[in-house]
Amino acid sequence: MKLVKVCYDLTCLGSVIIAKNARYRLSEKGVDFDIYALFLFLMTLSWSYLRYSR
């Protein structure tokens, strides 16, 4: 059940973060992504892991 809760949190929070902060831009080198959104996603992942690993 812990895994289900973690996946649920990541899905909800990840979707919100991507919707608000991820700005994909096409450039000559390819697709640039918002580092801030990636950072928040990783923080969310770490927070969820610590929350449910206890």
PDB file of N, H, CA, C and O in Angstrom:
ATOM      1  N   MET A   1       0.837  -1.216   0.000  1.00  0.00           N
ATOM      2  CA  MET A   1       0.000   0.000   0.000  1.00  0.00           C
ATOM      3  C   MET A   1       0.865   1.257   0.000  1.00  0.00           C
ATOM      4  O   MET A   1       0.466   2.299  -0.519  1.00  0.00           O
ATOM      5  N   LYS A   2       2.052   1.145   0.588  1.00  0.00           N
ATOM      6  H   LYS A   2       2.377   0.298   1.009  1.00  0.00           H
ATOM      7  CA  LYS A   2       2.931   2.318   0.613  1.00  0.00           C
ATOM      8  C   LYS A   2       3.324   2.737  -0.795  1.00  0.00           C
ATOM      9  O   LYS A   2       3.379   3.923  -1.118  1.00  0.00           O
ATOM     10  N   LEU A   3       3.600   1.727  -1.630  1.00  0.00           N
ATOM     11  H   LEU A   3       3.555   0.764  -1.367  1.00  0.00           H
ATOM     12  CA  LEU A   3       3.993   2.023  -3.005  1.00  0.00           C
ATOM     13  C   LEU A   3       2.870   2.732  -3.758  1.00  0.00           C
ATOM     14  O   LEU A   3       3.116   3.627  -4.566  1.00  0.00           O
ATOM     15  N   VAL A   4       1.637   2.316  -3.480  1.00  0.00           N
ATOM     16  H   VAL A   4       1.438   1.589  -2.824  1.00  0.00           H
ATOM     17  CA  VAL A   4       0.482   2.944  -4.121  1.00  0.00           C
ATOM     18  C   VAL A   4       0.377   4.407  -3.714  1.00  0.00           C
ATOM     19  O   VAL A   4       0.114   5.275  -4.546  1.00  0.00           O
ATOM     20  N   LYS A   5       0.585   4.675  -2.427  1.00  0.00           N
ATOM     21  H   LYS A   5       0.799   3.970  -1.750  1.00  0.00           H
ATOM     22  CA  LYS A   5       0.511   6.053  -1.937  1.00  0.00           C
ATOM     23  C   LYS A   5       1.611   6.911  -2.543  1.00  0.00           C
ATOM     24  O   LYS A   5       1.375   8.060  -2.918  1.00  0.00           O
ATOM     25  N   VAL A   6       2.810   6.351  -2.638  1.00  0.00           N
ATOM     26  H   VAL A   6       3.001   5.418  -2.334  1.00  0.00           H
ATOM     27  CA  VAL A   6       3.923   7.093  -3.232  1.00  0.00           C
ATOM     28  C   VAL A   6       3.633   7.428  -4.689  1.00  0.00           C
ATOM     29  O   VAL A   6       3.847   8.558  -5.127  1.00  0.00           O
ATOM     30  N   CYS A   7       3.148   6.448  -5.435  1.00  0.00           N
ATOM     31  H   CYS A   7       2.974   5.530  -5.080  1.00  0.00           H
ATOM     32  CA  CYS A   7       2.823   6.669  -6.846  1.00  0.00           C
ATOM     33  C   CYS A   7       1.723   7.714  -6.993  1.00  0.00           C
ATOM     34  O   CYS A   7       1.760   8.544  -7.901  1.00  0.00           O
ATOM     35  N   TYR A   8       0.744   7.666  -6.091  1.00  0.00           N
ATOM     36  H   TYR A   8       0.714   6.992  -5.353  1.00  0.00           H
ATOM     37  CA  TYR A   8      -0.356   8.631  -6.138  1.00  0.00           C
ATOM     38  C   TYR A   8       0.153  10.046  -5.895  1.00  0.00           C
ATOM     39  O   TYR A   8      -0.213  10.978  -6.611  1.00  0.00           O
ATOM     40  N   ASP A   9       1.016  10.202  -4.863  1.00  0.00           N
ATOM     41  H   ASP A   9       1.313   9.445  -4.281  1.00  0.00           H
ATOM     42  CA  ASP A   9       1.581  11.520  -4.572  1.00  0.00           C
ATOM     43  C   ASP A   9       2.417  12.026  -5.735  1.00  0.00           C
ATOM     44  O   ASP A   9       2.314  13.193  -6.112  1.00  0.00           O
ATOM     45  N   LEU A  10       3.238  11.164  -6.302  1.00  0.00           N
ATOM     46  H   LEU A  10       3.321  10.216  -5.996  1.00  0.00           H
ATOM     47  CA  LEU A  10       4.089  11.566  -7.415  1.00  0.00           C
ATOM     48  C   LEU A  10       3.261  11.954  -8.629  1.00  0.00           C
ATOM     49  O   LEU A  10       3.607  12.890  -9.349  1.00  0.00           O
ATOM     50  N   THR A  11       2.170  11.236  -8.856  1.00  0.00           N
ATOM     51  H   THR A  11       1.889  10.475  -8.271  1.00  0.00           H
ATOM     52  CA  THR A  11       1.315  11.541 -10.002  1.00  0.00           C
ATOM     53  C   THR A  11       0.647  12.902  -9.838  1.00  0.00           C
ATOM     54  O   THR A  11       0.644  13.714 -10.763  1.00  0.00           O
ATOM     55  N   CYS A  12       0.083  13.144  -8.660  1.00  0.00           N
ATOM     56  H   CYS A  12       0.085  12.484  -7.909  1.00  0.00           H
ATOM     57  CA  CYS A  12      -0.618  14.407  -8.405  1.00  0.00           C
ATOM     58  C   CYS A  12       0.343  15.589  -8.382  1.00  0.00           C
ATOM     59  O   CYS A  12       0.167  16.556  -9.123  1.00  0.00           O
ATOM     60  N   LEU A  13       1.358  15.505  -7.530  1.00  0.00           N
ATOM     61  H   LEU A  13       1.501  14.720  -6.928  1.00  0.00           H
ATOM     62  CA  LEU A  13       2.293  16.612  -7.385  1.00  0.00           C
ATOM     63  C   LEU A  13       3.116  16.807  -8.652  1.00  0.00           C
ATOM     64  O   LEU A  13       3.400  17.937  -9.048  1.00  0.00           O
ATOM     65  N   GLY A  14       3.497  15.706  -9.280  1.00  0.00           N
ATOM     66  H   GLY A  14       3.267  14.788  -8.958  1.00  0.00           H
ATOM     67  CA  GLY A  14       4.272  15.804 -10.510  1.00  0.00           C
ATOM     68  C   GLY A  14       3.479  16.492 -11.614  1.00  0.00           C
ATOM     69  O   GLY A  14       4.021  17.297 -12.370  1.00  0.00           O
ATOM     70  N   SER A  15       2.196  16.170 -11.698  1.00  0.00           N
ATOM     71  H   SER A  15       1.755  15.515 -11.083  1.00  0.00           H
ATOM     72  CA  SER A  15       1.342  16.784 -12.717  1.00  0.00           C
ATOM     73  C   SER A  15       1.207  18.281 -12.490  1.00  0.00           C
ATOM     74  O   SER A  15       1.256  19.068 -13.435  1.00  0.00           O
ATOM     75  N   VAL A  16       1.036  18.670 -11.231  1.00  0.00           N
ATOM     76  H   VAL A  16       0.996  18.031 -10.463  1.00  0.00           H
ATOM     77  CA  VAL A  16       0.906  20.090 -10.902  1.00  0.00           C
ATOM     78  C   VAL A  16       2.194  20.830 -11.225  1.00  0.00           C
ATOM     79  O   VAL A  16       2.173  21.911 -11.813  1.00  0.00           O
ATOM     80  N   ILE A  17       3.326  20.228 -10.829  1.00  0.00           N
ATOM     81  H   ILE A  17       3.343  19.350 -10.352  1.00  0.00           H
ATOM     82  CA  ILE A  17       4.626  20.858 -11.080  1.00  0.00           C
ATOM     83  C   ILE A  17       4.870  21.027 -12.578  1.00  0.00           C
ATOM     84  O   ILE A  17       5.296  22.089 -13.030  1.00  0.00           O
ATOM     85  N   ILE A  18       4.596  19.974 -13.338  1.00  0.00           N
ATOM     86  H   ILE A  18       4.250  19.111 -12.970  1.00  0.00           H
ATOM     87  CA  ILE A  18       4.821  20.036 -14.780  1.00  0.00           C
ATOM     88  C   ILE A  18       3.906  21.071 -15.424  1.00  0.00           C
ATOM     89  O   ILE A  18       4.334  21.831 -16.292  1.00  0.00           O
ATOM     90  N   ALA A  19       2.652  21.099 -14.997  1.00  0.00           N
ATOM     91  H   ALA A  19       2.304  20.482 -14.292  1.00  0.00           H
ATOM     92  CA  ALA A  19       1.686  22.027 -15.590  1.00  0.00           C
ATOM     93  C   ALA A  19       2.064  23.477 -15.316  1.00  0.00           C
ATOM     94  O   ALA A  19       1.892  24.342 -16.176  1.00  0.00           O
ATOM     95  N   LYS A  20       2.581  23.744 -14.110  1.00  0.00           N
ATOM     96  H   LYS A  20       2.721  23.042 -13.412  1.00  0.00           H
ATOM     97  CA  LYS A  20       2.864  25.127 -13.738  1.00  0.00           C
ATOM     98  C   LYS A  20       4.263  25.589 -14.134  1.00  0.00           C
ATOM     99  O   LYS A  20       4.448  26.747 -14.507  1.00  0.00           O
ATOM    100  N   ASN A  21       5.243  24.702 -14.059  1.00  0.00           N
ATOM    101  H   ASN A  21       5.092  23.761 -13.756  1.00  0.00           H
ATOM    102  CA  ASN A  21       6.628  25.142 -14.180  1.00  0.00           C
ATOM    103  C   ASN A  21       7.390  24.648 -15.401  1.00  0.00           C
ATOM    104  O   ASN A  21       8.367  25.268 -15.820  1.00  0.00           O
ATOM    105  N   ALA A  22       6.944  23.527 -15.977  1.00  0.00           N
ATOM    106  H   ALA A  22       6.150  23.023 -15.637  1.00  0.00           H
ATOM    107  CA  ALA A  22       7.707  22.983 -17.100  1.00  0.00           C
ATOM    108  C   ALA A  22       7.405  23.762 -18.372  1.00  0.00           C
ATOM    109  O   ALA A  22       6.261  23.822 -18.822  1.00  0.00           O
ATOM    110  N   ARG A  23       8.439  24.351 -18.939  1.00  0.00           N
ATOM    111  H   ARG A  23       9.369  24.302 -18.573  1.00  0.00           H
ATOM    112  CA  ARG A  23       8.252  25.101 -20.180  1.00  0.00           C
ATOM    113  C   ARG A  23       9.220  24.529 -21.208  1.00  0.00           C
ATOM    114  O   ARG A  23      10.427  24.764 -21.145  1.00  0.00           O
ATOM    115  N   TYR A  24       8.675  23.780 -22.146  1.00  0.00           N
ATOM    116  H   TYR A  24       7.695  23.589 -22.197  1.00  0.00           H
ATOM    117  CA  TYR A  24       9.517  23.142 -23.151  1.00  0.00           C
ATOM    118  C   TYR A  24       9.722  24.100 -24.321  1.00  0.00           C
ATOM    119  O   TYR A  24       8.772  24.673 -24.854  1.00  0.00           O
ATOM    120  N   ARG A  25      10.977  24.256 -24.701  1.00  0.00           N
ATOM    121  H   ARG A  25      11.749  23.790 -24.267  1.00  0.00           H
ATOM    122  CA  ARG A  25      11.287  25.178 -25.788  1.00  0.00           C
ATOM    123  C   ARG A  25      12.112  24.447 -26.843  1.00  0.00           C
ATOM    124  O   ARG A  25      13.097  23.780 -26.524  1.00  0.00           O
ATOM    125  N   LEU A  26      11.708  24.577 -28.079  1.00  0.00           N
ATOM    126  H   LEU A  26      10.908  25.118 -28.338  1.00  0.00           H
ATOM    127  CA  LEU A  26      12.465  23.971 -29.165  1.00  0.00           C
ATOM    128  C   LEU A  26      13.608  24.897 -29.552  1.00  0.00           C
ATOM    129  O   LEU A  26      13.411  26.087 -29.798  1.00  0.00           O
ATOM    130  N   SER A  27      14.791  24.331 -29.599  1.00  0.00           N
ATOM    131  H   SER A  27      14.950  23.364 -29.399  1.00  0.00           H
ATOM    132  CA  SER A  27      15.944  25.122 -29.998  1.00  0.00           C
ATOM    133  C   SER A  27      16.754  24.340 -31.021  1.00  0.00           C
ATOM    134  O   SER A  27      16.390  23.218 -31.373  1.00  0.00           O
ATOM    135  N   GLU A  28      17.840  24.915 -31.496  1.00  0.00           N
ATOM    136  H   GLU A  28      18.136  25.827 -31.210  1.00  0.00           H
ATOM    137  CA  GLU A  28      18.660  24.247 -32.499  1.00  0.00           C
ATOM    138  C   GLU A  28      19.329  23.004 -31.926  1.00  0.00           C
ATOM    139  O   GLU A  28      19.612  22.055 -32.657  1.00  0.00           O
ATOM    140  N   LYS A  29      19.580  23.011 -30.620  1.00  0.00           N
ATOM    141  H   LYS A  29      19.350  23.782 -30.027  1.00  0.00           H
ATOM    142  CA  LYS A  29      20.260  21.886 -29.986  1.00  0.00           C
ATOM    143  C   LYS A  29      19.288  20.793 -29.560  1.00  0.00           C
ATOM    144  O   LYS A  29      19.706  19.712 -29.146  1.00  0.00           O
ATOM    145  N   GLY A  30      17.995  21.074 -29.661  1.00  0.00           N
ATOM    146  H   GLY A  30      17.656  21.953 -29.998  1.00  0.00           H
ATOM    147  CA  GLY A  30      16.999  20.094 -29.247  1.00  0.00           C
ATOM    148  C   GLY A  30      15.975  20.740 -28.336  1.00  0.00           C
ATOM    149  O   GLY A  30      15.628  21.909 -28.498  1.00  0.00           O
ATOM    150  N   VAL A  31      15.496  19.963 -27.375  1.00  0.00           N
ATOM    151  H   VAL A  31      15.778  19.012 -27.243  1.00  0.00           H
ATOM    152  CA  VAL A  31      14.465  20.459 -26.464  1.00  0.00           C
ATOM    153  C   VAL A  31      15.088  20.828 -25.128  1.00  0.00           C
ATOM    154  O   VAL A  31      15.704  19.993 -24.466  1.00  0.00           O
ATOM    155  N   ASP A  32      14.923  22.080 -24.740  1.00  0.00           N
ATOM    156  H   ASP A  32      14.423  22.759 -25.278  1.00  0.00           H
ATOM    157  CA  ASP A  32      15.402  22.529 -23.437  1.00  0.00           C
ATOM    158  C   ASP A  32      14.269  22.401 -22.439  1.00  0.00           C
ATOM    159  O   ASP A  32      13.112  22.658 -22.772  1.00  0.00           O
ATOM    160  N   PHE A  33      14.589  22.009 -21.227  1.00  0.00           N
ATOM    161  H   PHE A  33      15.529  21.801 -20.956  1.00  0.00           H
ATOM    162  CA  PHE A  33      13.550  21.871 -20.214  1.00  0.00           C
ATOM    163  C   PHE A  33      13.875  22.751 -19.016  1.00  0.00           C
ATOM    164  O   PHE A  33      15.027  23.121 -18.791  1.00  0.00           O
ATOM    165  N   ASP A  34      12.849  23.074 -18.261  1.00  0.00           N
ATOM    166  H   ASP A  34      11.913  22.773 -18.444  1.00  0.00           H
ATOM    167  CA  ASP A  34      13.009  23.953 -17.112  1.00  0.00           C
ATOM    168  C   ASP A  34      13.692  23.202 -15.976  1.00  0.00           C
ATOM    169  O   ASP A  34      13.149  22.231 -15.450  1.00  0.00           O
ATOM    170  N   ILE A  35      14.884  23.655 -15.600  1.00  0.00           N
ATOM    171  H   ILE A  35      15.326  24.444 -16.027  1.00  0.00           H
ATOM    172  CA  ILE A  35      15.639  23.011 -14.522  1.00  0.00           C
ATOM    173  C   ILE A  35      14.872  23.113 -13.207  1.00  0.00           C
ATOM    174  O   ILE A  35      14.928  22.204 -12.378  1.00  0.00           O
ATOM    175  N   TYR A  36      14.162  24.210 -13.021  1.00  0.00           N
ATOM    176  H   TYR A  36      14.116  24.947 -13.694  1.00  0.00           H
ATOM    177  CA  TYR A  36      13.393  24.415 -11.788  1.00  0.00           C
ATOM    178  C   TYR A  36      12.323  23.343 -11.617  1.00  0.00           C
ATOM    179  O   TYR A  36      12.123  22.828 -10.517  1.00  0.00           O
ATOM    180  N   ALA A  37      11.641  23.013 -12.699  1.00  0.00           N
ATOM    181  H   ALA A  37      11.803  23.431 -13.593  1.00  0.00           H
ATOM    182  CA  ALA A  37      10.603  21.981 -12.636  1.00  0.00           C
ATOM    183  C   ALA A  37      11.216  20.619 -12.327  1.00  0.00           C
ATOM    184  O   ALA A  37      10.653  19.839 -11.558  1.00  0.00           O
ATOM    185  N   LEU A  38      12.369  20.337 -12.928  1.00  0.00           N
ATOM    186  H   LEU A  38      12.826  20.970 -13.552  1.00  0.00           H
ATOM    187  CA  LEU A  38      13.048  19.067 -12.676  1.00  0.00           C
ATOM    188  C   LEU A  38      13.473  18.979 -11.216  1.00  0.00           C
ATOM    189  O   LEU A  38      13.338  17.930 -10.585  1.00  0.00           O
ATOM    190  N   PHE A  39      13.988  20.086 -10.682  1.00  0.00           N
ATOM    191  H   PHE A  39      14.097  20.938 -11.194  1.00  0.00           H
ATOM    192  CA  PHE A  39      14.412  20.127  -9.285  1.00  0.00           C
ATOM    193  C   PHE A  39      13.238  19.866  -8.348  1.00  0.00           C
ATOM    194  O   PHE A  39      13.361  19.088  -7.402  1.00  0.00           O
ATOM    195  N   LEU A  40      12.114  20.502  -8.600  1.00  0.00           N
ATOM    196  H   LEU A  40      12.013  21.134  -9.368  1.00  0.00           H
ATOM    197  CA  LEU A  40      10.933  20.306  -7.759  1.00  0.00           C
ATOM    198  C   LEU A  40      10.434  18.870  -7.832  1.00  0.00           C
ATOM    199  O   LEU A  40       9.981  18.314  -6.832  1.00  0.00           O
ATOM    200  N   PHE A  41      10.516  18.271  -9.019  1.00  0.00           N
ATOM    201  H   PHE A  41      10.884  18.723  -9.831  1.00  0.00           H
ATOM    202  CA  PHE A  41      10.079  16.888  -9.170  1.00  0.00           C
ATOM    203  C   PHE A  41      10.966  15.954  -8.362  1.00  0.00           C
ATOM    204  O   PHE A  41      10.470  15.030  -7.716  1.00  0.00           O
ATOM    205  N   LEU A  42      12.271  16.186  -8.392  1.00  0.00           N
ATOM    206  H   LEU A  42      12.674  16.936  -8.916  1.00  0.00           H
ATOM    207  CA  LEU A  42      13.196  15.356  -7.619  1.00  0.00           C
ATOM    208  C   LEU A  42      12.982  15.545  -6.124  1.00  0.00           C
ATOM    209  O   LEU A  42      13.087  14.586  -5.359  1.00  0.00           O
ATOM    210  N   MET A  43      12.687  16.761  -5.703  1.00  0.00           N
ATOM    211  H   MET A  43      12.602  17.539  -6.324  1.00  0.00           H
ATOM    212  CA  MET A  43      12.411  17.027  -4.292  1.00  0.00           C
ATOM    213  C   MET A  43      11.135  16.309  -3.867  1.00  0.00           C
ATOM    214  O   MET A  43      11.063  15.759  -2.768  1.00  0.00           O
ATOM    215  N   THR A  44      10.130  16.316  -4.741  1.00  0.00           N
ATOM    216  H   THR A  44      10.189  16.762  -5.633  1.00  0.00           H
ATOM    217  CA  THR A  44       8.875  15.619  -4.456  1.00  0.00           C
ATOM    218  C   THR A  44       9.109  14.121  -4.323  1.00  0.00           C
ATOM    219  O   THR A  44       8.543  13.470  -3.445  1.00  0.00           O
ATOM    220  N   LEU A  45       9.945  13.582  -5.200  1.00  0.00           N
ATOM    221  H   LEU A  45      10.405  14.112  -5.913  1.00  0.00           H
ATOM    222  CA  LEU A  45      10.280  12.164  -5.155  1.00  0.00           C
ATOM    223  C   LEU A  45      10.964  11.811  -3.842  1.00  0.00           C
ATOM    224  O   LEU A  45      10.620  10.817  -3.204  1.00  0.00           O
ATOM    225  N   SER A  46      11.932  12.627  -3.442  1.00  0.00           N
ATOM    226  H   SER A  46      12.212  13.435  -3.961  1.00  0.00           H
ATOM    227  CA  SER A  46      12.657  12.380  -2.194  1.00  0.00           C
ATOM    228  C   SER A  46      11.734  12.501  -0.989  1.00  0.00           C
ATOM    229  O   SER A  46      11.810  11.700  -0.057  1.00  0.00           O
ATOM    230  N   TRP A  47      10.862  13.507  -1.011  1.00  0.00           N
ATOM    231  H   TRP A  47      10.801  14.158  -1.768  1.00  0.00           H
ATOM    232  CA  TRP A  47       9.949  13.737   0.106  1.00  0.00           C
ATOM    233  C   TRP A  47       8.985  12.570   0.266  1.00  0.00           C
ATOM    234  O   TRP A  47       8.737  12.105   1.379  1.00  0.00           O
ATOM    235  N   SER A  48       8.444  12.099  -0.857  1.00  0.00           N
ATOM    236  H   SER A  48       8.645  12.477  -1.761  1.00  0.00           H
ATOM    237  CA  SER A  48       7.511  10.972  -0.803  1.00  0.00           C
ATOM    238  C   SER A  48       8.197   9.715  -0.303  1.00  0.00           C
ATOM    239  O   SER A  48       7.615   8.950   0.466  1.00  0.00           O
ATOM    240  N   TYR A  49       9.435   9.498  -0.736  1.00  0.00           N
ATOM    241  H   TYR A  49       9.908  10.119  -1.361  1.00  0.00           H
ATOM    242  CA  TYR A  49      10.178   8.312  -0.305  1.00  0.00           C
ATOM    243  C   TYR A  49      10.428   8.346   1.197  1.00  0.00           C
ATOM    244  O   TYR A  49      10.233   7.345   1.887  1.00  0.00           O
ATOM    245  N   LEU A  50      10.857   9.493   1.698  1.00  0.00           N
ATOM    246  H   LEU A  50      11.016  10.306   1.137  1.00  0.00           H
ATOM    247  CA  LEU A  50      11.128   9.616   3.132  1.00  0.00           C
ATOM    248  C   LEU A  50       9.849   9.517   3.951  1.00  0.00           C
ATOM    249  O   LEU A  50       9.852   8.996   5.066  1.00  0.00           O
ATOM    250  N   ARG A  51       8.757  10.023   3.387  1.00  0.00           N
ATOM    251  H   ARG A  51       8.755  10.447   2.482  1.00  0.00           H
ATOM    252  CA  ARG A  51       7.482  10.029   4.102  1.00  0.00           C
ATOM    253  C   ARG A  51       6.944   8.620   4.318  1.00  0.00           C
ATOM    254  O   ARG A  51       6.441   8.302   5.396  1.00  0.00           O
ATOM    255  N   TYR A  52       7.048   7.777   3.295  1.00  0.00           N
ATOM    256  H   TYR A  52       7.455   8.036   2.419  1.00  0.00           H
ATOM    257  CA  TYR A  52       6.430   6.454   3.373  1.00  0.00           C
ATOM    258  C   TYR A  52       7.410   5.328   3.665  1.00  0.00           C
ATOM    259  O   TYR A  52       7.008   4.170   3.782  1.00  0.00           O
ATOM    260  N   SER A  53       8.697   5.657   3.785  1.00  0.00           N
ATOM    261  H   SER A  53       9.024   6.597   3.690  1.00  0.00           H
ATOM    262  CA  SER A  53       9.678   4.603   4.056  1.00  0.00           C
ATOM    263  C   SER A  53       9.761   4.294   5.547  1.00  0.00           C
ATOM    264  O   SER A  53      10.386   3.311   5.947  1.00  0.00           O
ATOM    265  N   ARG A  54       9.138   5.123   6.358  1.00  0.00           N
ATOM    266  H   ARG A  54       8.630   5.921   6.032  1.00  0.00           H
ATOM    267  CA  ARG A  54       9.202   4.921   7.813  1.00  0.00           C
ATOM    268  C   ARG A  54       8.176   3.898   8.266  1.00  0.00           C
ATOM    269  O   ARG A  54       8.085   3.601   9.457  1.00  0.00           O
TER     270      ARG A  54
END
